[in-house]
Amino acid sequence: MAFFLVTQTSLIEAQDEREAAQMGVGRLRSGGQVAVSVKSDETTVTHVVVAAVVEQPLPVSPSEGVSPSAAAVTASELP
């Protein structure tokens, strides 16, 4: 099985990074189609449009839930 780098890029105007992230994910979840770039090696990039599927979220019990502050990761915290 091969590995692929799949990216979706959006230019979003927002007040801060968190709002931009929420708006971007909201657009992906509510859209009819999502355009992505798929990179298989340094020179091969394929552009693909797939149907966006809106799924109902699974219920989470309070003991399994994660607080929003713990779940939020800024770009500067990523490796």
Phi and psi in radians as a Rosetta constraint file:
Dihedral C 1 N 2 CA 2 C 2 CIRCULARHARMONIC -1.696 0.35
Dihedral N 2 CA 2 C 2 N 3 CIRCULARHARMONIC 2.846 0.35
Dihedral C 2 N 3 CA 3 C 3 CIRCULARHARMONIC -1.847 0.35
Dihedral N 3 CA 3 C 3 N 4 CIRCULARHARMONIC 2.512 0.35
Dihedral C 3 N 4 CA 4 C 4 CIRCULARHARMONIC -2.335 0.35
Dihedral N 4 CA 4 C 4 N 5 CIRCULARHARMONIC 2.523 0.35
Dihedral C 4 N 5 CA 5 C 5 CIRCULARHARMONIC -1.690 0.35
Dihedral N 5 CA 5 C 5 N 6 CIRCULARHARMONIC 1.992 0.35
Dihedral C 5 N 6 CA 6 C 6 CIRCULARHARMONIC -1.913 0.35
Dihedral N 6 CA 6 C 6 N 7 CIRCULARHARMONIC 2.136 0.35
Dihedral C 6 N 7 CA 7 C 7 CIRCULARHARMONIC -2.245 0.35
Dihedral N 7 CA 7 C 7 N 8 CIRCULARHARMONIC 2.547 0.35
Dihedral C 7 N 8 CA 8 C 8 CIRCULARHARMONIC -2.248 0.35
Dihedral N 8 CA 8 C 8 N 9 CIRCULARHARMONIC 2.227 0.35
Dihedral C 8 N 9 CA 9 C 9 CIRCULARHARMONIC -2.094 0.35
Dihedral N 9 CA 9 C 9 N 10 CIRCULARHARMONIC 2.321 0.35
Dihedral C 9 N 10 CA 10 C 10 CIRCULARHARMONIC -2.351 0.35
Dihedral N 10 CA 10 C 10 N 11 CIRCULARHARMONIC 2.468 0.35
Dihedral C 10 N 11 CA 11 C 11 CIRCULARHARMONIC -1.707 0.35
Dihedral N 11 CA 11 C 11 N 12 CIRCULARHARMONIC 2.027 0.35
Dihedral C 11 N 12 CA 12 C 12 CIRCULARHARMONIC -2.213 0.35
Dihedral N 12 CA 12 C 12 N 13 CIRCULARHARMONIC 2.280 0.35
Dihedral C 12 N 13 CA 13 C 13 CIRCULARHARMONIC -1.589 0.35
Dihedral N 13 CA 13 C 13 N 14 CIRCULARHARMONIC 2.178 0.35
Dihedral C 13 N 14 CA 14 C 14 CIRCULARHARMONIC -2.662 0.35
Dihedral N 14 CA 14 C 14 N 15 CIRCULARHARMONIC 2.954 0.35
Dihedral C 14 N 15 CA 15 C 15 CIRCULARHARMONIC -1.297 0.35
Dihedral N 15 CA 15 C 15 N 16 CIRCULARHARMONIC -0.603 0.35
Dihedral C 15 N 16 CA 16 C 16 CIRCULARHARMONIC -2.721 0.35
Dihedral N 16 CA 16 C 16 N 17 CIRCULARHARMONIC 3.130 0.35
Dihedral C 16 N 17 CA 17 C 17 CIRCULARHARMONIC -1.093 0.35
Dihedral N 17 CA 17 C 17 N 18 CIRCULARHARMONIC -0.725 0.35
Dihedral C 17 N 18 CA 18 C 18 CIRCULARHARMONIC -1.099 0.35
Dihedral N 18 CA 18 C 18 N 19 CIRCULARHARMONIC -0.805 0.35
Dihedral C 18 N 19 CA 19 C 19 CIRCULARHARMONIC -1.101 0.35
Dihedral N 19 CA 19 C 19 N 20 CIRCULARHARMONIC -0.714 0.35
Dihedral C 19 N 20 CA 20 C 20 CIRCULARHARMONIC -1.080 0.35
Dihedral N 20 CA 20 C 20 N 21 CIRCULARHARMONIC -0.752 0.35
Dihedral C 20 N 21 CA 21 C 21 CIRCULARHARMONIC -1.103 0.35
Dihedral N 21 CA 21 C 21 N 22 CIRCULARHARMONIC -0.767 0.35
Dihedral C 21 N 22 CA 22 C 22 CIRCULARHARMONIC -1.108 0.35
Dihedral N 22 CA 22 C 22 N 23 CIRCULARHARMONIC -0.733 0.35
Dihedral C 22 N 23 CA 23 C 23 CIRCULARHARMONIC -1.152 0.35
Dihedral N 23 CA 23 C 23 N 24 CIRCULARHARMONIC -0.729 0.35
Dihedral C 23 N 24 CA 24 C 24 CIRCULARHARMONIC -1.097 0.35
Dihedral N 24 CA 24 C 24 N 25 CIRCULARHARMONIC -0.786 0.35
Dihedral C 24 N 25 CA 25 C 25 CIRCULARHARMONIC -1.163 0.35
Dihedral N 25 CA 25 C 25 N 26 CIRCULARHARMONIC -0.677 0.35
Dihedral C 25 N 26 CA 26 C 26 CIRCULARHARMONIC -1.052 0.35
Dihedral N 26 CA 26 C 26 N 27 CIRCULARHARMONIC -0.728 0.35
Dihedral C 26 N 27 CA 27 C 27 CIRCULARHARMONIC -1.115 0.35
Dihedral N 27 CA 27 C 27 N 28 CIRCULARHARMONIC -0.702 0.35
Dihedral C 27 N 28 CA 28 C 28 CIRCULARHARMONIC -1.125 0.35
Dihedral N 28 CA 28 C 28 N 29 CIRCULARHARMONIC -0.739 0.35
Dihedral C 28 N 29 CA 29 C 29 CIRCULARHARMONIC -1.222 0.35
Dihedral N 29 CA 29 C 29 N 30 CIRCULARHARMONIC -0.570 0.35
Dihedral C 29 N 30 CA 30 C 30 CIRCULARHARMONIC -1.700 0.35
Dihedral N 30 CA 30 C 30 N 31 CIRCULARHARMONIC -0.174 0.35
Dihedral C 30 N 31 CA 31 C 31 CIRCULARHARMONIC -1.320 0.35
Dihedral N 31 CA 31 C 31 N 32 CIRCULARHARMONIC 2.778 0.35
Dihedral C 31 N 32 CA 32 C 32 CIRCULARHARMONIC -1.446 0.35
Dihedral N 32 CA 32 C 32 N 33 CIRCULARHARMONIC -0.573 0.35
Dihedral C 32 N 33 CA 33 C 33 CIRCULARHARMONIC -2.440 0.35
Dihedral N 33 CA 33 C 33 N 34 CIRCULARHARMONIC 2.662 0.35
Dihedral C 33 N 34 CA 34 C 34 CIRCULARHARMONIC -2.232 0.35
Dihedral N 34 CA 34 C 34 N 35 CIRCULARHARMONIC 2.207 0.35
Dihedral C 34 N 35 CA 35 C 35 CIRCULARHARMONIC -1.672 0.35
Dihedral N 35 CA 35 C 35 N 36 CIRCULARHARMONIC 2.282 0.35
Dihedral C 35 N 36 CA 36 C 36 CIRCULARHARMONIC -2.319 0.35
Dihedral N 36 CA 36 C 36 N 37 CIRCULARHARMONIC 2.793 0.35
Dihedral C 36 N 37 CA 37 C 37 CIRCULARHARMONIC -1.907 0.35
Dihedral N 37 CA 37 C 37 N 38 CIRCULARHARMONIC 2.340 0.35
Dihedral C 37 N 38 CA 38 C 38 CIRCULARHARMONIC -2.053 0.35
Dihedral N 38 CA 38 C 38 N 39 CIRCULARHARMONIC 2.092 0.35
Dihedral C 38 N 39 CA 39 C 39 CIRCULARHARMONIC -1.928 0.35
Dihedral N 39 CA 39 C 39 N 40 CIRCULARHARMONIC 2.139 0.35
Dihedral C 39 N 40 CA 40 C 40 CIRCULARHARMONIC -1.782 0.35
Dihedral N 40 CA 40 C 40 N 41 CIRCULARHARMONIC -0.391 0.35
Dihedral C 40 N 41 CA 41 C 41 CIRCULARHARMONIC -2.743 0.35
Dihedral N 41 CA 41 C 41 N 42 CIRCULARHARMONIC -2.984 0.35
Dihedral C 41 N 42 CA 42 C 42 CIRCULARHARMONIC -1.117 0.35
Dihedral N 42 CA 42 C 42 N 43 CIRCULARHARMONIC -0.428 0.35
Dihedral C 42 N 43 CA 43 C 43 CIRCULARHARMONIC -2.013 0.35
Dihedral N 43 CA 43 C 43 N 44 CIRCULARHARMONIC -0.228 0.35
Dihedral C 43 N 44 CA 44 C 44 CIRCULARHARMONIC -1.844 0.35
Dihedral N 44 CA 44 C 44 N 45 CIRCULARHARMONIC 1.972 0.35
Dihedral C 44 N 45 CA 45 C 45 CIRCULARHARMONIC -2.210 0.35
Dihedral N 45 CA 45 C 45 N 46 CIRCULARHARMONIC 2.219 0.35
Dihedral C 45 N 46 CA 46 C 46 CIRCULARHARMONIC -1.998 0.35
Dihedral N 46 CA 46 C 46 N 47 CIRCULARHARMONIC 2.355 0.35
Dihedral C 46 N 47 CA 47 C 47 CIRCULARHARMONIC -1.741 0.35
Dihedral N 47 CA 47 C 47 N 48 CIRCULARHARMONIC 2.216 0.35
Dihedral C 47 N 48 CA 48 C 48 CIRCULARHARMONIC -2.266 0.35
Dihedral N 48 CA 48 C 48 N 49 CIRCULARHARMONIC 2.452 0.35
Dihedral C 48 N 49 CA 49 C 49 CIRCULARHARMONIC -1.996 0.35
Dihedral N 49 CA 49 C 49 N 50 CIRCULARHARMONIC 2.170 0.35
Dihedral C 49 N 50 CA 50 C 50 CIRCULARHARMONIC -2.135 0.35
Dihedral N 50 CA 50 C 50 N 51 CIRCULARHARMONIC 2.698 0.35
Dihedral C 50 N 51 CA 51 C 51 CIRCULARHARMONIC -1.248 0.35
Dihedral N 51 CA 51 C 51 N 52 CIRCULARHARMONIC 2.350 0.35
Dihedral C 51 N 52 CA 52 C 52 CIRCULARHARMONIC -1.444 0.35
Dihedral N 52 CA 52 C 52 N 53 CIRCULARHARMONIC 2.279 0.35
Dihedral C 52 N 53 CA 53 C 53 CIRCULARHARMONIC -1.910 0.35
Dihedral N 53 CA 53 C 53 N 54 CIRCULARHARMONIC 2.141 0.35
Dihedral C 53 N 54 CA 54 C 54 CIRCULARHARMONIC -1.614 0.35
Dihedral N 54 CA 54 C 54 N 55 CIRCULARHARMONIC 2.028 0.35
Dihedral C 54 N 55 CA 55 C 55 CIRCULARHARMONIC -1.862 0.35
Dihedral N 55 CA 55 C 55 N 56 CIRCULARHARMONIC 2.618 0.35
Dihedral C 55 N 56 CA 56 C 56 CIRCULARHARMONIC -1.348 0.35
Dihedral N 56 CA 56 C 56 N 57 CIRCULARHARMONIC 2.300 0.35
Dihedral C 56 N 57 CA 57 C 57 CIRCULARHARMONIC -1.165 0.35
Dihedral N 57 CA 57 C 57 N 58 CIRCULARHARMONIC 2.538 0.35
Dihedral C 57 N 58 CA 58 C 58 CIRCULARHARMONIC -1.288 0.35
Dihedral N 58 CA 58 C 58 N 59 CIRCULARHARMONIC 2.503 0.35
Dihedral C 58 N 59 CA 59 C 59 CIRCULARHARMONIC -1.175 0.35
Dihedral N 59 CA 59 C 59 N 60 CIRCULARHARMONIC 2.473 0.35
Dihedral C 59 N 60 CA 60 C 60 CIRCULARHARMONIC -2.068 0.35
Dihedral N 60 CA 60 C 60 N 61 CIRCULARHARMONIC 2.222 0.35
Dihedral C 60 N 61 CA 61 C 61 CIRCULARHARMONIC -1.276 0.35
Dihedral N 61 CA 61 C 61 N 62 CIRCULARHARMONIC 2.655 0.35
Dihedral C 61 N 62 CA 62 C 62 CIRCULARHARMONIC -0.977 0.35
Dihedral N 62 CA 62 C 62 N 63 CIRCULARHARMONIC -0.556 0.35
Dihedral C 62 N 63 CA 63 C 63 CIRCULARHARMONIC -1.247 0.35
Dihedral N 63 CA 63 C 63 N 64 CIRCULARHARMONIC -0.412 0.35
Dihedral C 63 N 64 CA 64 C 64 CIRCULARHARMONIC -1.641 0.35
Dihedral N 64 CA 64 C 64 N 65 CIRCULARHARMONIC -0.210 0.35
Dihedral C 64 N 65 CA 65 C 65 CIRCULARHARMONIC -1.200 0.35
Dihedral N 65 CA 65 C 65 N 66 CIRCULARHARMONIC 2.733 0.35
Dihedral C 65 N 66 CA 66 C 66 CIRCULARHARMONIC -2.058 0.35
Dihedral N 66 CA 66 C 66 N 67 CIRCULARHARMONIC 2.364 0.35
Dihedral C 66 N 67 CA 67 C 67 CIRCULARHARMONIC -1.154 0.35
Dihedral N 67 CA 67 C 67 N 68 CIRCULARHARMONIC 2.565 0.35
Dihedral C 67 N 68 CA 68 C 68 CIRCULARHARMONIC -1.021 0.35
Dihedral N 68 CA 68 C 68 N 69 CIRCULARHARMONIC -0.606 0.35
Dihedral C 68 N 69 CA 69 C 69 CIRCULARHARMONIC -1.203 0.35
Dihedral N 69 CA 69 C 69 N 70 CIRCULARHARMONIC -0.575 0.35
Dihedral C 69 N 70 CA 70 C 70 CIRCULARHARMONIC -1.324 0.35
Dihedral N 70 CA 70 C 70 N 71 CIRCULARHARMONIC -0.508 0.35
Dihedral C 70 N 71 CA 71 C 71 CIRCULARHARMONIC -1.435 0.35
Dihedral N 71 CA 71 C 71 N 72 CIRCULARHARMONIC -0.363 0.35
Dihedral C 71 N 72 CA 72 C 72 CIRCULARHARMONIC -1.360 0.35
Dihedral N 72 CA 72 C 72 N 73 CIRCULARHARMONIC 2.263 0.35
Dihedral C 72 N 73 CA 73 C 73 CIRCULARHARMONIC -2.273 0.35
Dihedral N 73 CA 73 C 73 N 74 CIRCULARHARMONIC 2.176 0.35
Dihedral C 73 N 74 CA 74 C 74 CIRCULARHARMONIC -1.494 0.35
Dihedral N 74 CA 74 C 74 N 75 CIRCULARHARMONIC 2.818 0.35
Dihedral C 74 N 75 CA 75 C 75 CIRCULARHARMONIC -1.030 0.35
Dihedral N 75 CA 75 C 75 N 76 CIRCULARHARMONIC -0.565 0.35
Dihedral C 75 N 76 CA 76 C 76 CIRCULARHARMONIC -1.224 0.35
Dihedral N 76 CA 76 C 76 N 77 CIRCULARHARMONIC -0.330 0.35
Dihedral C 76 N 77 CA 77 C 77 CIRCULARHARMONIC -1.550 0.35
Dihedral N 77 CA 77 C 77 N 78 CIRCULARHARMONIC -0.211 0.35
Dihedral C 77 N 78 CA 78 C 78 CIRCULARHARMONIC -1.308 0.35
Dihedral N 78 CA 78 C 78 N 79 CIRCULARHARMONIC 2.601 0.35
